[in-house]
Amino acid sequence: MSDSPDTPNTGPTDAAPDDGSARDFGPDPVGRELLPTATPARTRAAVRELVRPCRGLAVAGFATMTAATGVGLLVQPLLGRIVDIVADHRPPGDITLPVVLLVLVALAQGATTALGLSLVSRLGETVLARLRERFVEKALRLPLEQVEKAGAGDLTARVTRDVSVVGEAVRDALPELARSLLAIALTLAAMAALDWRFFLAALIAVPVQASTARWYVRNAVPLYARQRIATGSQQQQLLDTIAGAGTVRAFRLEDEHTERVTRRSSAAVELTLRGVRLVLDFYNRLHIAEYAGLAAVLVTGFLLVRGGSVSIGTATAAALYFHSLFAPVNAALVLLDDAQSATAALARLVGVADQPSPEAEKPEAEKSEAEKRAHAPRPRTAAEAETKAGGTVTVTGIHHAYEPGRPVLHDVDLTLRAGERVALVGPSGAGKTTLAKLIAGVHRATAGSVRVTTNGAGESGDGVPVALVTQETHVFAGPLADDLRLARDDATDDELRTALTAVDALDWAEALPEGLDTVVGEGGHRLTSAQVQQLALARLVLADPPVAVLDEATAEAGSTGARLLEQAADRAVDGRTALVVAHRLTQAATADRIVVMDCGRIVESGTHDELCAAAGIYASLWEAWSGTRTTADETPTHHRPDTTTLKDH
């Protein structure tokens, strides 16, 4: 079945003039409605929810890191003890015990630090994995309209860059931040234990550090948020330009699109340079705090030693304690850079992960018994497996618009009877694909309803399977058998072969180098356009839905092999209710009924003979189509392979 359905053309790529407004770093510069971003409070709550199942691991990691830091704090008193031994001119042998203890402290600290970092890293990776799973699950179920309004660049930036930033923070920043904060707290406590006046002297640096941190956060939070938007805008422009490269070349728009990419890239680079300048100013302020604090501790130590309150070794230990704070304090504050960047990325991921699933929008208590039965998984009986009883589709009063004030469908009523094959034809832009996607459940109608019932029970949009196959089908990288099992993961090899046989694909599938185990897709064996469509139709057979929607599913084959592919499509939908957006009029001529659309409305409906006799739009299309074919060759039209498509007229 289709994995990347085509999307409607809702207008130009840029909804707003491309005037370089990306430099304002406000709303998305191309006027798109970006996917939601979680608030700081919601982001923190989401992290707590993710960590809650791992509380034991979190406690163990924190306890081990605390022990490692505490053991490490024994180094400074031992060094101070050595200073006192030397200052008192004691025998050299008195230094042996402190030196041995220093070695033991180093070994113990190394072992506990390694264990603690391992536990904290495992905690971070577990939480990140759960966040990724939630994000991917919700991202795959986002309404297509919402993704289209945001642009593929926004979602791509979140899937790639934002996930990468959060992942790097979890692997590197989180363990280091935990260790740094513990070191700061316990070191200050140790200085107070030496003498409370050393603790007060060390606090002189705190106001400068605190103000530096507040200043940095105040400037970094909006800066990184804007950088994320600018990066998404840059990726969107690149995607639009690359995807439409053929059109860009055809209309000689290379310079214009290059300029757009340049402006988007310049905006992102400008924000990056702002970040670099911010970090440099940040370090300059920290150096002032370090100088002030160390000077205060040294002066305090001098006064206390002169007054006989402490020994030289104790003053040395205090100075070493404060000096040892340079690394964790700087690390903790510098990690604010990673933390702010990761927080901005995390908020964007949580914003998507928090999106409600379409089926979860109505509370369970408010669902009718019929809706609950529709959601509940029910194995098919043997009789159902043998006889495909197609569903009945009832479209009532459908109105739909991708953008307010620009309706695509107007008051559409349509009924597809169980087992009926209906062809949908009409000129380009008539609304055929939109109606097909509404029936398939890809879009939700602005007004009106779509109901699908099978054997009198169950309603769609709410769980009754309706399969959609379009002309744009994705082949996933991996064995061909796995690609087929996307439709039904428990399918046996015999069932895979049966599905391939139904669509005339078994011969070429078994002729592959390793048969069904041949790797296809990216980096694997290359399939032709016709083979890709046969693969999609085979998935349809395996999924075995009561209703199938084929949106120009045979268009990609071109003229070569088109008849074979149409026959495969006919067999794939045999016994099902089928709506076929016809690419070639031969598909329409053989359908049970033909529905003609124009300007978003159904204007004709009937069999091929009835519509030809009515001398309306369909008759004109058929006459033009038949005329081009008989002009090329006087052989009767219905006996010749079709080479002309409806889109040609």
C-alpha positions as CSV (number, residue, x, y, z in Angstrom):
1,M,0.0,0.0,0.0
2,S,1.1,3.6,-0.5
3,D,3.5,5.0,2.1
4,S,3.9,8.5,0.7
5,P,0.6,9.7,-0.8
6,D,0.7,12.7,-3.0
7,T,-0.4,15.9,-1.5
8,P,-2.7,18.6,-2.9
9,N,-1.3,21.6,-4.6
10,T,-2.3,24.4,-2.2
11,G,-0.5,27.2,-3.9
12,P,3.0,28.6,-4.3
13,T,5.7,27.3,-2.1
14,D,5.9,30.6,-0.2
15,A,2.7,31.8,1.2
16,A,4.2,35.2,2.0
17,P,6.6,37.3,0.0
18,D,10.1,36.1,0.4
19,D,11.7,39.4,1.6
20,G,14.2,37.9,3.9
21,S,12.0,38.2,6.9
22,A,13.8,35.2,8.4
23,R,16.1,37.8,9.9
24,D,13.3,38.9,12.1
25,F,13.5,35.5,13.8
26,G,9.8,35.7,14.7
27,P,7.1,33.5,13.0
28,D,8.2,31.2,10.3
29,P,9.4,33.6,7.5
30,V,7.5,31.8,4.8
31,G,4.1,32.2,6.6
32,R,3.8,28.5,7.5
33,E,2.0,27.3,10.6
34,L,4.8,25.5,12.4
35,L,4.2,22.3,14.4
36,P,3.6,23.0,18.1
37,T,6.3,23.6,20.6
38,A,5.8,22.7,24.2
39,T,5.9,25.3,27.0
40,P,8.8,25.1,29.5
41,A,6.5,23.8,32.1
42,R,5.1,21.1,29.8
43,T,8.6,20.1,28.8
44,R,9.7,19.6,32.4
45,A,6.6,17.6,33.1
46,A,7.2,15.4,30.0
47,V,10.8,14.7,31.3
48,R,9.4,13.7,34.7
49,E,6.9,11.4,33.0
50,L,9.7,9.8,31.0
51,V,12.0,9.4,34.0
52,R,9.4,8.1,36.4
53,P,9.6,4.4,35.3
54,C,13.4,4.6,35.8
55,R,13.4,6.0,39.3
56,G,15.5,3.1,40.7
57,L,18.2,3.7,38.0
58,A,18.1,7.4,38.7
59,V,18.6,7.0,42.4
60,A,21.4,4.5,41.9
61,G,23.2,6.8,39.5
62,F,22.8,9.8,41.7
63,A,24.0,7.9,44.8
64,T,27.1,6.5,43.0
65,M,28.0,9.9,41.6
66,T,27.7,11.4,45.0
67,A,30.0,8.8,46.5
68,A,32.5,9.4,43.7
69,T,32.5,13.1,44.3
70,G,32.8,12.7,48.0
71,V,35.8,10.4,47.7
72,G,37.5,12.9,45.4
73,L,37.1,15.6,47.9
74,L,39.7,13.8,50.2
75,V,42.5,14.8,47.8
76,Q,42.8,18.5,49.0
77,P,43.0,17.7,52.8
78,L,45.6,15.0,52.1
79,L,47.6,17.5,50.1
80,G,47.2,20.0,52.9
81,R,48.4,17.4,55.3
82,I,51.6,17.0,53.3
83,V,52.1,20.7,53.3
84,D,51.9,20.8,57.1
85,I,54.4,17.9,57.4
86,V,56.8,19.8,55.3
87,A,56.2,23.1,57.1
88,D,56.7,21.4,60.5
89,H,60.0,19.8,59.2
90,R,58.8,16.3,60.2
91,P,60.6,13.1,59.1
92,P,60.1,12.2,55.4
93,G,58.5,8.9,56.4
94,D,55.4,10.8,57.7
95,I,54.5,11.6,54.0
96,T,54.1,7.9,53.2
97,L,50.6,7.5,54.6
98,P,49.1,10.6,52.9
99,V,50.6,9.5,49.6
100,V,49.2,6.0,49.9
101,L,45.8,7.4,50.7
102,L,46.0,9.7,47.7
103,V,46.6,6.6,45.5
104,L,43.6,4.8,47.1
105,V,41.4,7.8,46.7
106,A,42.3,8.1,43.0
107,L,41.5,4.4,42.4
108,A,38.2,4.6,44.3
109,Q,37.1,7.8,42.6
110,G,37.9,6.4,39.2
111,A,35.9,3.2,39.8
112,T,32.9,5.0,41.3
113,T,32.9,7.7,38.7
114,A,33.0,5.2,35.9
115,L,30.0,3.3,37.4
116,G,28.1,6.5,38.1
117,L,28.6,7.9,34.6
118,S,27.5,4.5,33.2
119,L,24.3,4.5,35.3
120,V,23.5,8.2,34.4
121,S,24.2,7.5,30.7
122,R,21.9,4.5,30.7
123,L,19.2,6.6,32.3
124,G,19.6,9.3,29.7
125,E,19.6,6.9,26.8
126,T,16.5,5.1,28.1
127,V,14.6,8.3,28.5
128,L,15.7,9.5,25.1
129,A,14.7,6.2,23.5
130,R,11.2,6.6,25.0
131,L,10.9,10.1,23.8
132,R,12.0,9.1,20.3
133,E,9.4,6.3,20.3
134,R,6.6,8.8,21.3
135,F,7.8,11.3,18.8
136,V,7.9,8.9,15.9
137,E,4.6,7.4,16.8
138,K,2.8,10.8,16.9
139,A,4.7,12.2,13.9
140,L,3.5,9.3,11.7
141,R,-0.1,10.0,12.8
142,L,0.0,13.8,12.4
143,P,-2.9,15.0,10.1
144,L,-1.5,15.5,6.7
145,E,-3.0,19.0,6.5
146,Q,-1.0,20.0,9.6
147,V,2.3,18.7,8.1
148,E,1.6,20.4,4.8
149,K,0.9,23.8,6.6
150,A,4.1,23.5,8.6
151,G,6.2,22.3,5.6
152,A,8.3,19.2,5.5
153,G,11.4,21.2,6.6
154,D,9.9,21.8,10.1
155,L,9.3,18.1,10.7
156,T,12.6,17.1,9.1
157,A,14.5,19.5,11.3
158,R,12.9,18.0,14.4
159,V,13.5,14.4,13.3
160,T,17.1,15.1,12.4
161,R,18.7,18.1,14.0
162,D,16.6,18.3,17.2
163,V,16.8,14.6,18.0
164,S,20.6,14.8,17.4
165,V,21.0,17.8,19.7
166,V,19.0,16.1,22.5
167,G,20.9,12.9,22.0
168,E,24.3,14.6,22.3
169,A,23.1,16.4,25.4
170,V,22.0,13.1,27.0
171,R,25.2,11.3,26.1
172,D,27.7,14.1,27.0
173,A,26.1,17.0,28.8
174,L,23.8,15.2,31.3
175,P,26.5,13.0,32.9
176,E,29.0,15.9,33.1
177,L,26.3,18.3,34.4
178,A,25.3,15.9,37.2
179,R,29.0,15.4,38.2
180,S,29.7,19.1,38.1
181,L,26.7,20.1,40.3
182,L,27.6,17.5,42.8
183,A,31.2,18.6,42.9
184,I,30.2,22.2,43.4
185,A,27.8,21.5,46.3
186,L,30.1,19.1,48.1
187,T,33.2,21.2,47.6
188,L,31.5,24.3,49.2
189,A,30.4,22.1,52.0
190,A,34.0,20.9,52.5
191,M,35.3,24.5,52.5
192,A,32.8,25.3,55.2
193,A,34.0,22.3,57.2
194,L,37.5,23.6,57.1
195,D,36.4,27.0,58.3
196,W,33.2,28.9,57.7
197,R,35.1,32.0,56.7
198,F,36.6,30.2,53.7
199,F,33.0,29.4,52.6
200,L,32.0,33.1,52.9
201,A,35.1,34.1,50.9
202,A,34.2,31.6,48.1
203,L,30.7,33.1,47.9
204,I,32.1,36.4,46.6
205,A,32.2,34.8,43.2
206,V,28.6,33.7,43.3
207,P,26.9,37.0,42.5
208,V,29.0,37.4,39.4
209,Q,28.4,33.8,38.4
210,A,24.7,34.0,39.1
211,S,24.3,37.3,37.2
212,T,26.3,35.8,34.3
213,A,24.1,32.7,34.2
214,R,20.9,34.8,34.3
215,W,22.2,37.1,31.6
216,Y,23.2,34.1,29.5
217,V,19.9,32.3,29.9
218,R,17.9,35.4,29.2
219,N,19.7,35.9,25.9
220,A,20.3,32.3,24.9
221,V,16.7,31.0,25.2
222,P,15.2,33.2,22.5
223,L,18.3,33.0,20.4
224,Y,18.3,29.2,20.2
225,A,14.5,29.2,19.6
226,R,15.0,31.5,16.7
227,Q,17.9,29.4,15.5
228,R,15.7,26.3,15.4
229,I,13.0,28.2,13.3
230,A,15.7,29.6,10.9
231,T,17.2,26.1,10.5
232,G,13.8,24.6,9.8
233,S,13.1,27.4,7.3
234,Q,16.4,26.8,5.6
235,Q,15.7,23.0,5.3
236,Q,12.3,23.7,3.9
237,Q,13.6,26.0,1.2
238,L,16.3,23.4,0.3
239,L,13.6,20.7,0.1
240,D,11.3,22.8,-2.0
241,T,14.1,23.8,-4.4
242,I,15.4,20.3,-4.8
243,A,12.0,18.6,-5.1
244,G,11.0,21.2,-7.7
245,A,14.3,21.2,-9.5
246,G,12.6,20.3,-12.8
247,T,10.1,23.2,-12.6
248,V,12.8,25.6,-11.4
249,R,14.9,24.8,-14.5
250,A,11.9,24.9,-16.8
251,F,10.9,28.4,-15.7
252,R,14.5,29.7,-15.4
253,L,14.1,30.3,-11.7
254,E,17.6,29.1,-10.7
255,D,18.8,32.5,-9.6
256,E,15.7,33.3,-7.7
257,H,15.7,30.0,-5.8
258,T,19.5,30.3,-5.2
259,E,18.8,33.7,-3.7
260,R,16.1,32.3,-1.4
261,V,18.4,29.5,-0.2
262,T,21.2,32.1,0.4
263,R,18.9,34.3,2.4
264,R,17.6,31.4,4.5
265,S,21.2,30.2,5.0
266,S,22.5,33.7,5.9
267,A,19.8,34.0,8.5
268,A,20.9,30.7,10.1
269,V,24.6,31.7,9.9
270,E,23.8,35.1,11.5
271,L,22.1,33.4,14.4
272,T,25.1,31.0,14.8
273,L,27.5,34.0,15.0
274,R,25.3,35.6,17.6
275,G,25.6,32.5,19.6
276,V,29.4,32.5,19.3
277,R,29.6,36.1,20.5
278,L,27.3,35.3,23.4
279,V,29.5,32.4,24.5
280,L,32.7,34.6,24.3
281,D,31.1,37.3,26.5
282,F,29.9,34.5,28.8
283,Y,33.5,33.2,29.4
284,N,34.9,36.7,29.9
285,R,32.4,37.3,32.8
286,L,33.3,33.9,34.3
287,H,37.0,34.8,34.4
288,I,36.2,37.9,36.5
289,A,34.3,35.7,39.0
290,E,37.2,33.2,39.2
291,Y,39.7,36.0,39.9
292,A,37.6,37.6,42.6
293,G,36.8,34.4,44.4
294,L,40.3,33.0,44.4
295,A,41.7,36.3,45.6
296,A,39.2,36.4,48.4
297,V,40.1,32.9,49.6
298,L,43.8,33.5,49.5
299,V,43.5,36.7,51.5
300,T,41.2,35.0,54.0
301,G,43.8,32.1,54.3
302,F,46.6,34.6,54.9
303,L,44.7,36.4,57.6
304,L,43.6,33.2,59.3
305,V,47.2,31.7,59.3
306,R,48.7,34.9,60.6
307,G,46.1,34.9,63.4
308,G,46.8,31.2,64.2
309,S,43.2,30.1,63.5
310,V,44.3,27.6,60.8
311,S,47.4,25.9,59.7
312,I,49.2,26.5,56.4
313,G,48.0,23.1,55.2
314,T,44.4,24.0,55.9
315,A,44.7,27.3,54.0
316,T,46.3,25.4,51.2
317,A,43.4,22.9,51.2
318,A,40.9,25.7,51.1
319,A,42.7,27.4,48.1
320,L,42.9,24.0,46.3
321,Y,39.2,23.4,47.0
322,F,38.3,26.8,45.4
323,H,40.6,26.2,42.5
324,S,39.1,22.8,42.0
325,L,35.7,24.6,41.6
326,F,36.9,26.3,38.4
327,A,36.4,23.2,36.3
328,P,32.9,22.1,37.6
329,V,31.5,25.7,37.8
330,N,32.7,26.5,34.3
331,A,31.5,23.1,33.1
332,A,28.1,23.6,34.7
333,L,27.7,27.1,33.3
334,V,29.1,26.3,29.9
335,L,26.7,23.3,29.8
336,L,24.0,25.9,30.0
337,D,24.9,26.5,26.3
338,D,24.2,22.8,25.5
339,A,21.3,22.8,28.0
340,Q,19.5,25.8,26.3
341,S,20.1,24.4,22.9
342,A,18.8,20.9,24.0
343,T,15.9,22.5,25.9
344,A,14.8,24.3,22.8
345,A,15.1,21.1,20.7
346,L,13.4,19.1,23.5
347,A,10.4,21.5,23.6
348,R,9.9,21.0,19.8
349,L,10.0,17.2,20.2
350,V,7.6,17.2,23.1
351,G,5.3,19.6,21.2
352,V,4.9,16.8,18.6
353,A,4.9,13.9,21.0
354,D,2.1,15.6,23.0
355,Q,-0.2,15.7,19.9
356,P,-3.4,13.7,20.5
357,S,-3.9,10.6,18.3
358,P,-6.9,11.1,16.0
359,E,-8.6,8.1,17.5
360,A,-8.0,9.4,21.0
361,E,-9.8,12.7,20.6
362,K,-13.1,11.4,21.9
363,P,-13.0,10.1,25.5
364,E,-13.6,6.4,25.8
365,A,-16.6,7.0,28.0
366,E,-18.3,9.1,25.3
367,K,-17.9,6.6,22.6
368,S,-20.9,4.6,21.4
369,E,-20.9,0.8,21.6
370,A,-20.6,0.7,17.8
371,E,-17.5,2.9,18.0
372,K,-15.9,0.8,20.7
373,R,-16.6,-2.3,18.6
374,A,-15.1,-0.6,15.6
375,H,-11.9,0.1,17.5
376,A,-11.7,-3.4,19.1
377,P,-9.5,-5.8,17.2
378,R,-11.5,-8.7,15.9
379,P,-10.0,-11.7,14.0
380,R,-11.7,-12.5,10.7
381,T,-13.7,-15.6,10.6
382,A,-13.0,-18.3,8.0
383,A,-16.1,-17.3,6.0
384,E,-14.9,-13.7,6.0
385,A,-11.4,-14.8,4.9
386,E,-12.9,-16.7,2.0
387,T,-15.4,-14.1,0.9
388,K,-14.4,-10.5,0.6
389,A,-17.5,-8.6,1.5
390,G,-16.7,-5.0,0.5
391,G,-17.8,-2.2,2.6
392,T,-20.4,0.5,1.8
393,V,-19.1,4.0,1.6
394,T,-21.5,6.9,2.2
395,V,-20.3,10.4,1.6
396,T,-22.7,13.1,2.8
397,G,-22.5,16.8,2.2
398,I,-18.7,17.0,2.0
399,H,-17.1,20.4,1.9
400,H,-13.4,20.7,2.2
401,A,-10.8,23.5,2.0
402,Y,-7.1,23.3,2.6
403,E,-7.0,27.0,3.3
404,P,-9.9,29.1,4.6
405,G,-11.8,30.7,1.9
406,R,-10.4,28.5,-0.9
407,P,-12.8,25.5,-1.0
408,V,-11.8,22.4,-3.0
409,L,-15.0,20.4,-2.6
410,H,-18.5,21.7,-2.5
411,D,-21.5,19.7,-1.2
412,V,-20.4,16.3,-2.5
413,D,-22.7,13.3,-1.9
414,L,-21.7,9.9,-3.1
415,T,-22.5,6.3,-2.2
416,L,-20.3,3.3,-3.1
417,R,-22.2,0.1,-2.7
418,A,-20.6,-3.0,-1.3
419,G,-18.4,-4.7,-3.9
420,E,-19.0,-1.9,-6.4
421,R,-16.1,-0.5,-8.5
422,V,-16.5,3.2,-9.1
423,A,-14.2,5.2,-11.4
424,L,-13.6,8.9,-10.6
425,V,-12.7,11.0,-13.6
426,G,-12.5,14.7,-14.4
427,P,-10.1,17.4,-15.4
428,S,-7.0,18.2,-13.4
429,G,-7.9,20.2,-10.2
430,A,-11.5,18.9,-10.1
431,G,-11.0,17.5,-6.6
432,K,-10.6,13.8,-7.4
433,T,-7.6,13.2,-5.2
434,T,-9.0,15.2,-2.3
435,L,-12.2,13.2,-2.3
436,A,-10.2,10.0,-2.5
437,K,-8.1,11.0,0.5
438,L,-11.2,12.0,2.5
439,I,-12.7,8.6,1.9
440,A,-9.4,6.9,2.8
441,G,-9.2,8.9,6.0
442,V,-6.0,10.8,5.1
443,H,-7.8,14.1,5.4
444,R,-10.7,15.1,7.6
445,A,-13.5,17.0,5.8
446,T,-14.1,20.6,6.7
447,A,-17.8,19.8,6.8
448,G,-19.9,16.7,6.1
449,S,-19.2,13.1,6.8
450,V,-17.7,9.9,5.4
451,R,-19.0,6.6,6.7
452,V,-17.9,3.1,5.8
453,T,-19.9,0.1,7.0
454,T,-19.2,-3.6,6.5
455,N,-22.0,-6.1,7.0
456,G,-24.0,-3.4,8.7
457,A,-21.6,-2.9,11.5
458,G,-18.7,-0.6,12.1
459,E,-18.1,3.0,11.0
460,S,-15.0,4.4,9.3
461,G,-12.9,7.1,10.1
462,D,-12.9,5.2,13.3
463,G,-11.0,2.0,12.6
464,V,-12.6,0.2,9.6
465,P,-9.7,-0.4,7.3
466,V,-9.7,1.6,4.0
467,A,-6.5,1.1,2.0
468,L,-5.1,3.8,-0.2
469,V,-2.7,3.2,-3.1
470,T,-1.3,6.2,-5.0
471,Q,1.1,6.7,-7.8
472,E,3.8,7.6,-5.3
473,T,4.8,4.5,-3.5
474,H,7.8,4.1,-1.2
475,V,10.1,1.0,-1.2
476,F,11.6,0.6,2.2
477,A,15.3,-0.6,2.4
478,G,15.4,-4.3,3.3
479,P,14.4,-7.7,2.0
480,L,11.5,-7.7,-0.4
481,A,9.6,-10.1,2.0
482,D,9.8,-7.5,4.8
483,D,8.6,-4.8,2.5
484,L,5.5,-6.9,1.7
485,R,4.9,-7.8,5.4
486,L,4.4,-4.1,6.2
487,A,0.8,-4.9,5.2
488,R,0.5,-8.0,7.4
489,D,3.5,-8.9,9.6
490,D,2.3,-12.4,10.2
491,A,2.0,-13.3,6.5
492,T,3.8,-16.6,5.6
493,D,6.0,-17.0,2.6
494,D,3.2,-18.8,0.8
495,E,0.8,-16.0,1.4
496,L,3.4,-13.5,0.1
497,R,3.8,-15.6,-3.1
498,T,0.0,-15.7,-3.4
499,A,-0.3,-12.0,-3.2
500,L,2.5,-11.5,-5.7
501,T,0.8,-14.0,-8.1
502,A,-2.4,-12.0,-7.8
503,V,-0.7,-8.9,-9.2
504,D,1.5,-10.8,-11.8
505,A,4.7,-10.0,-9.8
506,L,5.8,-13.5,-8.7
507,D,7.9,-14.2,-11.8
508,W,10.1,-11.2,-11.5
509,A,10.2,-11.4,-7.7
510,E,11.5,-15.0,-7.7
511,A,14.0,-14.0,-10.5
512,L,15.7,-11.5,-8.2
513,P,19.2,-12.6,-7.1
514,E,18.0,-13.9,-3.7
515,G,14.3,-14.2,-4.5
516,L,12.0,-12.7,-1.8
517,D,15.1,-12.2,0.5
518,T,16.7,-9.8,-2.0
519,V,17.4,-6.4,-0.5
520,V,15.5,-3.7,-2.3
521,G,15.1,0.1,-1.7
522,E,17.9,2.4,-0.8
523,G,21.2,0.7,-1.4
524,G,19.6,-2.4,-2.6
525,H,18.2,-3.9,-5.9
526,R,16.5,-1.2,-8.0
527,L,12.9,-1.9,-8.9
528,T,11.2,-0.4,-11.9
529,S,8.2,1.9,-11.6
530,A,5.9,-0.8,-12.6
531,Q,7.4,-3.3,-10.1
532,V,7.1,-0.7,-7.3
533,Q,3.4,-0.3,-8.1
534,Q,2.9,-4.1,-8.2
535,L,4.6,-4.2,-4.8
536,A,2.0,-1.7,-3.5
537,L,-0.8,-3.7,-5.0
538,A,0.5,-6.9,-3.4
539,R,0.5,-5.1,0.0
540,L,-3.1,-4.3,-0.7
541,V,-3.9,-7.9,-1.3
542,L,-2.2,-8.9,1.9
543,A,-3.9,-6.2,4.0
544,D,-7.2,-7.5,2.6
545,P,-9.3,-4.4,3.4
546,P,-13.1,-4.2,2.6
547,V,-12.6,-0.9,0.8
548,A,-9.7,0.1,-1.5
549,V,-9.0,3.6,-2.9
550,L,-6.7,3.7,-5.9
551,D,-5.5,7.2,-6.7
552,E,-3.9,7.0,-10.2
553,A,-2.1,3.9,-8.9
554,T,-1.1,2.8,-12.4
555,A,0.0,6.2,-13.7
556,E,3.7,5.7,-12.9
557,A,4.1,2.8,-15.3
558,G,3.8,5.0,-18.4
559,S,2.7,3.4,-21.6
560,T,5.0,0.3,-21.3
561,G,3.3,-2.4,-19.4
562,A,0.3,-0.1,-18.5
563,R,-2.3,-2.7,-19.5
564,L,-0.5,-5.4,-17.4
565,L,-0.5,-3.1,-14.4
566,E,-4.2,-2.2,-14.8
567,Q,-5.0,-5.9,-14.9
568,A,-3.0,-6.3,-11.7
569,A,-5.0,-3.5,-10.1
570,D,-8.3,-5.1,-11.2
571,R,-7.3,-8.3,-9.5
572,A,-6.1,-6.6,-6.4
573,V,-9.5,-4.9,-5.8
574,D,-11.6,-7.9,-7.0
575,G,-14.4,-8.5,-4.5
576,R,-13.8,-5.2,-2.7
577,T,-15.5,-1.9,-2.8
578,A,-13.2,0.2,-4.9
579,L,-12.9,3.9,-5.8
580,V,-10.5,4.3,-8.7
581,V,-9.2,7.7,-9.6
582,A,-8.7,6.8,-13.3
583,H,-5.5,7.8,-15.0
584,R,-6.6,6.1,-18.2
585,L,-10.1,6.0,-19.6
586,T,-9.9,2.2,-20.1
587,Q,-10.1,2.0,-16.3
588,A,-13.3,4.1,-16.3
589,A,-14.9,2.2,-19.2
590,T,-14.6,-1.2,-17.4
591,A,-15.9,0.2,-14.0
592,D,-19.3,-0.6,-12.7
593,R,-20.0,3.1,-12.5
594,I,-18.3,6.3,-13.5
595,V,-18.4,9.5,-11.4
596,V,-17.4,12.7,-13.2
597,M,-16.1,15.7,-11.1
598,D,-15.6,19.3,-12.2
599,C,-14.7,22.3,-10.0
600,G,-15.1,20.3,-6.8
601,R,-18.5,19.0,-7.6
602,I,-20.0,15.7,-8.9
603,V,-21.5,16.7,-12.3
604,E,-22.2,13.2,-13.8
605,S,-22.7,9.7,-12.7
606,G,-23.6,6.5,-14.6
607,T,-22.2,3.6,-16.6
608,H,-19.8,4.1,-19.6
609,D,-22.6,3.6,-22.1
610,E,-25.0,5.9,-20.2
611,L,-22.5,8.8,-20.0
612,C,-21.5,8.4,-23.6
613,A,-25.1,8.7,-24.6
614,A,-25.7,11.7,-22.4
615,A,-23.2,13.7,-24.5
616,G,-21.8,15.5,-21.4
617,I,-18.3,16.0,-20.0
618,Y,-17.4,12.3,-20.0
619,A,-18.6,11.9,-23.5
620,S,-16.3,14.7,-24.6
621,L,-13.4,13.2,-22.8
622,W,-14.0,9.8,-24.3
623,E,-14.5,11.2,-27.8
624,A,-11.2,13.2,-27.6
625,W,-9.4,10.2,-26.1
626,S,-10.7,7.8,-28.7
627,G,-10.0,10.3,-31.5
628,T,-6.3,10.6,-30.7
629,R,-6.0,6.8,-30.6
630,T,-7.9,6.0,-33.8
631,T,-6.0,8.8,-35.6
632,A,-2.7,7.1,-34.8
633,D,-4.1,3.7,-35.9
634,E,-7.4,2.7,-37.4
635,T,-7.6,-0.3,-35.1
636,P,-10.7,-0.1,-32.9
637,T,-9.9,1.7,-29.7
638,H,-11.1,-0.9,-27.2
639,H,-8.8,-3.5,-28.9
640,R,-5.6,-1.6,-28.6
641,P,-3.2,-1.1,-25.6
642,D,-3.8,2.4,-24.2
643,T,-1.1,4.9,-24.6
644,T,-2.9,8.2,-23.9
645,T,-3.9,9.3,-20.5
646,L,-6.7,11.5,-19.2
647,K,-4.2,14.1,-18.2
648,D,-3.3,14.7,-21.9
649,H,-6.7,16.2,-22.4
